[in-house]
Amino acid sequence: MPVAEPKRDARLEARIPRATKALCETAAAIQGRTLTDFVVNSVVEAAQRVVHASELSELTQRDKVAFVEALLHPPAPNARLRKAAARHAQVFGR
């Protein structure tokens, strides 16, 4: 079953220098796309990279905070960790 394309009901306009438009038209022609398709896809790819980088940055900051909190306030060892430590001591000695 074919996937339905999202409804195209919003416009995006920009005033650009003629040389920029010509460059984009050339690139679109090289890829066998319309200018609109080339520009929209290029903008979407750039936007996805920016959002992804931002999400990684946020995740990295949260991870740093979680890491420092774990160092400053480590949780008490649970039964599985105590059992693993005992086995390690038994196998490798102290």
C-alpha contacts under 8 A as a table, 3 or more apart, distances in Angstrom:
res1	aa1	res2	aa2	distance
16	I	20	T	6.43
16	I	21	K	6.76
17	P	20	T	5.31
17	P	21	K	6.54
18	R	21	K	5.10
18	R	22	A	6.12
19	A	22	A	5.02
19	A	23	L	6.13
20	T	23	L	5.09
20	T	24	C	6.24
21	K	24	C	5.10
21	K	25	E	6.10
22	A	25	E	5.01
22	A	26	T	6.15
23	L	26	T	5.14
23	L	27	A	6.24
24	C	27	A	5.06
24	C	28	A	6.01
24	C	35	L	6.85
24	C	38	F	7.63
24	C	39	V	7.37
25	E	28	A	5.05
25	E	29	A	6.09
25	E	34	T	7.92
25	E	35	L	5.62
26	T	29	A	5.12
26	T	30	I	6.22
27	A	30	I	5.09
27	A	31	Q	6.42
27	A	38	F	7.84
28	A	31	Q	5.19
28	A	32	G	6.04
28	A	33	R	4.99
28	A	34	T	5.96
28	A	35	L	5.53
28	A	37	D	7.96
28	A	38	F	5.41
29	A	32	G	4.82
29	A	33	R	5.88
29	A	34	T	7.12
29	A	35	L	7.82
30	I	33	R	7.74
33	R	37	D	6.11
33	R	38	F	6.01
34	T	37	D	5.16
34	T	38	F	6.12
35	L	38	F	5.10
35	L	39	V	6.06
36	T	39	V	5.23
36	T	40	V	5.97
37	D	40	V	5.27
37	D	41	N	5.95
38	F	41	N	5.35
38	F	42	S	6.01
39	V	42	S	5.11
39	V	43	V	6.08
40	V	43	V	5.17
40	V	44	V	6.11
41	N	44	V	5.07
41	N	45	E	6.12
42	S	45	E	5.20
42	S	46	A	6.21
43	V	46	A	5.12
43	V	47	A	6.03
44	V	47	A	5.03
44	V	48	Q	6.08
45	E	48	Q	5.15
45	E	49	R	6.33
46	A	49	R	5.17
46	A	50	V	6.34
47	A	50	V	5.14
47	A	51	V	6.17
48	Q	51	V	5.17
48	Q	52	H	5.94
49	R	52	H	5.11
49	R	53	A	6.05
50	V	53	A	5.18
50	V	54	S	6.16
51	V	54	S	5.03
51	V	55	E	6.15
52	H	55	E	5.08
52	H	56	L	6.20
53	A	56	L	5.10
53	A	57	S	6.17
54	S	57	S	5.03
54	S	58	E	6.24
55	E	58	E	5.10
55	E	59	L	6.07
56	L	59	L	5.01
56	L	60	T	5.93
57	S	60	T	5.04
57	S	61	Q	6.22
58	E	61	Q	5.16
58	E	62	R	6.20
59	L	62	R	5.08
59	L	63	D	5.98
60	T	63	D	4.98
60	T	64	K	6.17
61	Q	64	K	5.11
61	Q	65	V	6.37
62	R	65	V	5.17
62	R	66	A	6.13
63	D	66	A	5.02
63	D	67	F	5.94
64	K	67	F	5.08
64	K	68	V	6.18
65	V	68	V	5.27
65	V	69	E	6.07
66	A	69	E	5.07
66	A	70	A	6.09
67	F	70	A	5.12
67	F	71	L	6.29
68	V	71	L	5.01
68	V	72	L	6.09
69	E	72	L	5.08
69	E	73	H	5.68
69	E	74	P	7.51
70	A	73	H	5.16
70	A	74	P	4.77
70	A	75	P	7.29
71	L	74	P	5.61
77	P	80	R	7.98
77	P	81	L	5.75
77	P	82	R	6.35
78	N	81	L	5.42
78	N	82	R	6.32
79	A	82	R	5.15
79	A	83	K	6.10
80	R	83	K	5.08
80	R	84	A	6.13
81	L	84	A	5.03
81	L	85	A	6.10
82	R	85	A	5.11
82	R	86	A	6.18
83	K	86	A	5.12
83	K	87	R	6.22
84	A	87	R	5.07
84	A	88	H	6.09
85	A	88	H	5.02
85	A	89	A	6.15
86	A	89	A	5.11
86	A	90	Q	6.12
87	R	90	Q	4.95
87	R	91	V	6.12
88	H	91	V	5.19
88	H	92	F	5.79
88	H	93	G	7.26
89	A	92	F	5.34
89	A	93	G	4.55
89	A	94	R	5.50
90	Q	93	G	5.45
